[in-house]
């Protein structure tokens, strides 16, 4: 039977989860949406919709299954968007690709062959593709340090020093440093009263085969491989037995519902899942689901003020925002690179996947991530046949 009130410890855990989850990656979300052609109001709507989607989905699923089911936006997915080519149809076509990725996730949850196919993609290749996507973004802070040292270096140093004490709070600390830099350097950082609360904006999705294959499929693959499947594994490592199919279908449905409002992809969390599931969440495993619920509540609150956050970020120099994005992804790049090269027999295929993805090429309207995964997959299969 559900307790009428959450234990105090789970409230504090939920707050920490929301702060870490939101402020560690919201610059990446904004950069990814902007790269897809979103205007500032559309990006604010997308950020709000993504926060509400992961908050509400976490609340509903955690209450339904009495398990700590932490939900997130796809940080690797929006990083992929940030280095993808702008669709011909602009943000409306990108929204159509978001719908396609969500539909594939729902299908993976309801139809086991697709889930098995997604799981069958070698981890080394999926991580190599992710590393290739992240490399240009993680180089940006050092390029910014050379071009804009007075603004970029304080953020980099804050991130590095804070990370020596607590890695989870390194990026939120960098966000605070960036906010101080913006206040000191911008002539006007005020937010108009009508910009405090976020208004949802409807973007009618348009669909094309090129965006479905070039954006939707890679978004689905990277989200499944680096978020959804690991999220299930993390829950199981703490003794929970989630049903993958309904969870995949649920986050996929949330993605479809929020795509017309600008949100890219909703998925199961991995890092914050561990925060909600371990003994620091609550000594009693049967009560830890409250941590995920409270995190969902705080995500929703932060989402309501997404316009103010986006408006403040608009006053920052683009190089400063690129610096913030890069340091936020540095740990993800390190983990992806390690995982990509972990199996000696698969390194050649992984390196080819990485190199092609990092090249940023576009051929026949399809981006580098598609060609990288395809070429790496061919090398992987040929290597297995000849070994």
N, C-alpha and C positions, 0 to 999 in steps of 0.2 A: 504494500500500500504506500502511495506517495506521501511523503511528509508535507505538511502545509507550508513549512518555511525551510529554506535551505540552511544547513549548518554554517556558522560564521566563517570557518576555515575555507569552505568552498566558495564563499563570496569573494574573499581576498584572492584566492587562486584564480577565479574567473576574471577578476579585474586585471591581474597580472597577465593572464593569457590574452585578453583583449588588447591591452596596451602593447604587448610584444607583437602580437599578430598584426595589428593595424599599423602601428607606427614603424614597424620594421620593413614594411613593403608598400605602403600607399604611394610613395614617389614612383615606384615601378609601375603601379597600376595607371597612374596619370600619364606617365611617359608612353606606355603601351597604347593607351586609348588615343593619345594625341598623334602617335605615329599612324594610327588607322584613320586619321582625319577628323577626330572629334573636336568640336569647339569647346571652349572652357565650360559653358553650361552643360553640354553633353557629357563632358568628362566628369563633372560634379555629379550629374545624374547617374553615370555609370559607377562611380565610387560609392555613392549612397546605395544604389541597388545591389551592388556586390556585398556591401557590409550587411544590409538587411537580409539578403539571401542566406549568407552564411550564419547570421545570428538566428533567424527564424528556423532555418533547417536544423541547426544544432539543437535548438530548444525542443522542436517537435520530435526529432529522432531520439534524443536522450530521454524524453518523457515516455515515448512509446516503448523503447526497448530497455529502459532502466539501466543503461550503460553510458559511460562518458564518451559520447560521440562528438568529437570536435570537428568543425567544418571550417573551411578556409576558401579564400579566392585562390586561383591557381597562379602563384608567383612565377613558376617557370613558364606558364602559359602566357602571361602578360609580358614577360621578358622576351618571349618569342615574337610577340606582336611588335615590340619596340624595335626589332631589327628586320621586320618584314616589310615588303614593298606595299605602299598604299594601294588599296584596290581601286580599280577604274571607277567603280560606283561610289567611292568614298566610304564614309562611316556606315551608311545604310547597308552597303554590301558587306562590310565587316560584321555588322550585326547579323546578317544572314549566315555568315560563316560561324558565328557564335552559336546560332540556333542549330546548325549542322553538327557541331562538336557536342552540344548537349544531347541531341537526338542519338548520336552514336553511343554516348554514355548510357542513356536510357536503354538502348538496344543491348548494350553489353551486360546490363543488369538483368534484362529479361530473357536474353538469348545466350545461352552458355557458349556456343561456338565462337561468337565474337569476343566474349570475355577471354576465352582460351587463346584466341588469336592475338589479342592485345597482350596477354601474359606471355605469349610465345616469342615476342620480340626480345631478342637478347638484351639483358640489362646493360651490358657493355655498350651496345650500339645506342640504346635510348639515352644513356648517360653521356655518351660522346656527342650525340646531337645536342643535348642540353648544354654541354660545355662549350660547344661551338657557337651556340646562340648567345651564351653569357660572355664570351671572351671580349667582343667589342665593347660591351657595356662596362666590363670591369677594367678595361684599359682607360676609359674616360676620366676617372678621377686623377690619374697621373698626367694626362694631357691637360686637364684643367689646372692642375697644380703649376704647370709651366706657363700657362696663359693667364691665369687668374689666381696667383699664389695667395694673396691676402684673404680671399674668400674660400678657396678650396682647401688649403693646408689646415686651417683650424678644424674643419670638419673631419679630414682624414686623421689628424692627430687625436682628436676627441674619440673617434671610433676605435683607433688602435689602443689608446690608453685605457678606455672604459672596458675594452675587450680583455685586457689583462686581469681585470677584477671579476667581470661577469659577462660572458659572451652573449647571453640573451639580451642584455641591456646595452650592448655596444651600439647598435643601430638607433634605438630610441635616444641615446645620448647624442649621437651624431645629428639626429633630427633637431634636438634642442640647440645644438651648436649652430646648425644651419639657420634656425629661426632667429638666433641672436645676430648672425651675420646679415640676414635680410633686414632686420630692424636697423642695424647700424649703417647699412649702405643704401637702402631705398629711401627715396624722398617722401613716399606716402605708402604706408602699409595698412592703412585703415580699411576696414570692411564695412560696406554700407549696411544699414539695418535690414534691407531686403535681401542681403546676401548671406545672412547668418544661417537661416534654415534652407534646406535643399528642396528644390521643386523637381519632381520627376519629369523627365522629358521623353515623350514617345518618339522613337525612331523606327519607322516602318521598314522592316528588313527587306532587302532585295537579294536575290540568289543568282549565283553564277557557278558554273562548273569549276572555273579557275579558282575562285575564292574558296569553294568547298574543299577542293583538293589541296590548294596551296596554303590555306589558313586553317580551315576547319579540321582536316585530318591530322596535321601536325599538332594542333592544339589539343585534340582528343588523345593522341598518342603520348605526348609529353605529360599531360595531366594524369592519364591512367598510370603511366610507368613511374612517375616521380611523386605522385600525390595519393591517388586512390588506392592502388595496390599496397604501397608502403604503409598507408594509414591503417589498413586492415591488419597488416603484419604487426604494427606497433600495438594495437589493441590486443591481439592474441598473445603478445609477449608479456602482457600484464595479467593474463588469465581470463580475458573476456573472449567470448565466442560470438562475434557478430555474424550476421548473414550478409555476405558481400552483395548478392544480387539486389535486394531491396535498397541497400545503402547506395549502390551505384545508380540505380534508377531514380532515387530521391534527389541526389545532387545533380543528376542530369536534368531532371524535370525543373529544378530550381534554376538551372542555367538557361533552359528554354524560356521560362517565364520572365526572366530578368534581362535577357538579351535585347529585347526591343527598348529597354530603358538604358542600354549602354554597358551592361555588365558582361564581362568576357566569359568566365567559367567559374562555377562553384564546384568544390571538390572536398573530399575528406582530407583532414589535416594530418600531418606527420609529426612535426616538432611539438606543436601545441597539443596534439593528441597525447603525447607522452607526459606533458605537464598536467593534463587533466586526469591521467590514468595512474600516476605513481602515488606512493604513500604520502608525499607532501601535499597532495590534493586533499586527502582525508585518510585517517587510519583505517576506516571501514570501507573496503572496496565496493560494498553495496550502496554507498552514499556518494561515491565520486562522480556520479552522473550529474550531480548538482553543480559541479565545477564547470562542466560543459554548458549547462543551462545558463549559469550566471555569465559566462563568457559571451554567450549568445545575446543576452540582454544588453551587455555593455557594447557589443559590436553594433547593435541596433541604435543605441544612443549616439555612438560616434558617427554612424552613417547619416543620421539626421542633420549633423553639422558638417557634412562633407563639402558643401558649398563654401563655407567659411575657410575650411582647410585648403580647398582648391584655390580660392581667391587669394589667400595669403601666399601660397606657392607661386602664383602668377607674378608676384612682385620679385621673385628670385631670379637671378641671372640663370639662363639655361645651362651654363657650365656648372653652376652650383648644384642645380637639380640633377645633372648628370653625375656629379660627384657623389651625391647622396644615393642615387640609384646604384652606382658602382660599388660603393662600400657595403651596401645592403646585400648585394649579390655575391660578395667575395667568398663567404663561407659556402654558399651553394656551389660556386664554381670549383672550389677546392674539393668538396665531396664528390661532385660529378666527375671531375678529372680522375680522382682516385678510383672511383668505381669503374670508369671507362677502361682503365689500364690494369685492372685487377687480375684479369685472366690472360696469361701470356699468349696462349694460342689464338686469342681473339684481338690482340692489340693492333695488328695490321688493319683489320676491318674497322676497328674503333678509331684509329688515327685518320683513316680515309674519311670516315663519317664526320669526324671533328673538323678536319681541314676544309672539306667542301662546305660544311655548314658555316664555318667561320668566314669563308670567302665572301659570303653575301651575294653570290651570283643569282641571277634570275634567268631561266630558260623556258621558253614556251609559256610564260606567265606563271611558272611554278618557282617558288622560292628555294633558297639554298638548303633549308632544313629537309625538304622533300627529297632533293637530289642527294644530299648527304646520307640520309637513311637508306635510300634506294641503292646507291653505290656501295655503301658499307654492307648492306644486306647481301648483295651479289658476291662480294669478296668473302663474306662470312660463309656463305653456302658453298662456294668453290673451295675454300680452305678445308671445310669439313669433308668434302668429297675426295680431296687429294691426300688427306692425312691418314 
